Amino acid sequence: MAYSIAILERHYCLVKRVIEKSKFNLFEHNLVSRHKILTDLEIEELQNKYHIKPYQLPYIKLSDPVVEFIGAKPGDILKITRKSLTAGSSVSYRYVVEG
């Protein structure tokens, strides 16, 4: 339990620091895609649909500004929704790793 509290405190400090340093909201910029942390149920559905393990997804580093801003932690999976001229919207997934 103490381990998870320490992680939460660290992430809170990182997010707070990013917000304080940031002169604008990252998600208000037109080039930043929508990022969402998946729930355990959504992760399970993703794994069953594509028959994959989380570590088989492309990685995104914990030091990525958007990852810090939304408070993701290593082991989380992010759903990234981008606007696409041809498809309307494109969905991709990233596995959060240390770095």
N, C-alpha and C positions, 0 to 999 in steps of 0.2 A: 504494500500500500504506500509506504514512504517513497518508493521508487517512482510510482506513477505521479505522486504529488510533486516530486522534484522535477519531473519532466514537464508537468503542467505549468509550474512556476517558471521554468526556463522558457517555454514557448510563450507564456504571457509576457515575459520581459522582452522577447524578440519581437513579438507583434507590437507591443507598446513602443519599442524603439523605432520600428519601421514606420509606424503612424506618426511619431514625433518628427522623424527625419523627412518624411514624405510631405511635399508641398501640395500634393494632390492625391485624390483617391485613385488607386491603380485601376480599379474597375470602371472608372468613368472615361478612361482613355479608349479611343475607338480601335486600337490595335490589340488590346488585351481581351482575350477570350474569357468566357464564363468558366470558372473552375468550381467544382463541387466535390466535397469529401463524401465518398460512398459509405453507406451504412453496412453493417455485417450482412444483412439480408441481401442488399444490392450486390455485394461482393460475391456472395454465394451464387446468386443468379448469373452474374457475369462469368464465373468459373464454370458453371454448368452449361451455359450457352456456348462458350468458346472452347471448353475442355482444356483450360490452362491453369497454371498456378500463378499467384501474384508476381513472383520474381521473373516470370517469362514476359511480362509487360515491359514496354520502354520505361526507363527510369527518369525521375525528376529529382533534383537535389533539394535537400532541406534548406539550403542557402538561397534558393530561388526566391526573389522578392514576393511573388504571388503566393508561394507556399508559406512563407513566413507570415504574410498578411492574413491568410485565412486560418492559420494555426494548425496546419497539418503536421503530423509526426511521422517518423520512419515506420514503414509498414502500412501506412494508409494508401488507399488507391483514390486517385482523382479522376473525375470525369470532366473532360474538357470539351466544350461545345463551341465550335468556330462557325462563323458565317462563311458560306461558300457560294460563289457566283453560279456554279453549275448544279450543285446539289441542294442549295438552300441553306442547309446546315450540315456540319460534319462533326461526328463524335469520336473522340479518342480517349484512351485511358493511360494513366501514368502511375507508376509505383514509386512512392516516396522513399528515398534512401539518404543516409548521412552524407554530408559533404558540403 
